[in-house]
Amino acid sequence: MLAPDGLFVSLTGPFPGIYNDKKKLQATDLLGKLEELEELLGEDYKVLGDAGFDFDPDPKYKLIRNLPGGGSTENQRKYCKSLAKIRIAVEWPFGHTLANFPYLRAKAKMKRRSNCAKFYKVCAFLHNCYLCTGYEHRQVSTFFNCQPPTLEEYLSDYQ
C-alpha cells in the first residue's frame, strides 16, 4: 500500500500464486487495520482498489474502485476517469523501485533465492529513505499535494 506522499506504508506477502487480490486483502486484514487507524487519528481513509475487488456503494466501505461497467452517466464516467489517473499515480513508485534496484528485475537471480519478498521490502524501505531526502522522483507527492517527511522524521519511527 502506498501513502499520498509516495511512501510505501504496507508491503505484505508473499502469497501463494492462487491468491487473487480479494483474498490477499482478506488475509492481511488491511481494512480492519485502517479502521483502527481512523479511530486513533479521527480521520476518514479509503483504499483504492482495482476491478478485482467487490463493488460496494456503501460510503462507509473503506475500499473504493471503479463503477461496474465504467458508469452509465457522465458524472460516473468522470469519476471512473479520475480514479484511473489515481491508479496510474500509485504505480509510479513501484516502477521507480524496480528502476533504482535492478537486482529486483534479475529473474534468474531471484528464482534461485527464496527471499524475494525480503529483497523487495528492503528496496522499498530504501526507496522511502531516498524519497525523504528530496532527491527522488516526487511524482506521487506532487500529484496528491502531500510532501513526504524528512529523512530524520521518517527514520525516527524506526528507533
Residue pairs with C-beta under 8 A, 6 or more apart in sequence:
1 8
1 9
1 10
1 11
1 30
1 47
2 8
2 9
2 90
2 93
2 140
3 9
3 146
4 140
4 141
4 144
4 146
5 131
5 140
5 141
5 144
5 146
5 147
5 148
5 149
6 92
6 93
6 131
6 138
6 139
6 140
6 141
6 148
7 128
7 131
7 132
7 148
7 154
8 93
8 124
8 125
8 127
8 128
10 28
10 30
11 117
11 120
11 121
11 124
12 24
12 27
12 28
12 30
13 24
13 117
14 116
14 117
15 23
15 24
15 27
19 27
20 52
21 49
21 50
21 52
21 53
22 52
22 53
22 54
25 31
25 49
25 53
25 63
30 47
31 47
31 62
31 63
34 45
34 47
34 62
35 62
37 45
38 44
38 45
45 62
46 62
46 63
46 64
47 62
47 63
47 64
48 63
48 64
48 65
48 83
48 86
48 87
48 90
49 63
49 64
49 65
50 65
50 66
50 87
51 65
51 66
53 63
53 65
54 63
55 65
55 67
55 68
56 63
64 83
65 83
66 80
66 83
66 84
67 76
67 79
67 80
70 76
70 77
70 80
71 77
71 79
71 80
89 139
89 140
89 143
89 144
90 140
92 137
92 139
92 140
93 127
93 131
93 140
96 127
96 136
96 137
97 104
97 120
97 123
97 124
97 127
98 104
98 105
100 123
100 126
100 127
100 130
101 123
101 126
101 127
103 109
103 110
103 119
103 123
104 110
104 119
104 120
104 123
110 116
110 119
113 119
127 136
128 148
128 154
129 151
129 154
129 155
130 136
131 137
131 138
131 141
131 148
132 148
132 149
132 150
132 151
132 153
132 154
133 151
138 147
138 148
141 147
141 148
148 154
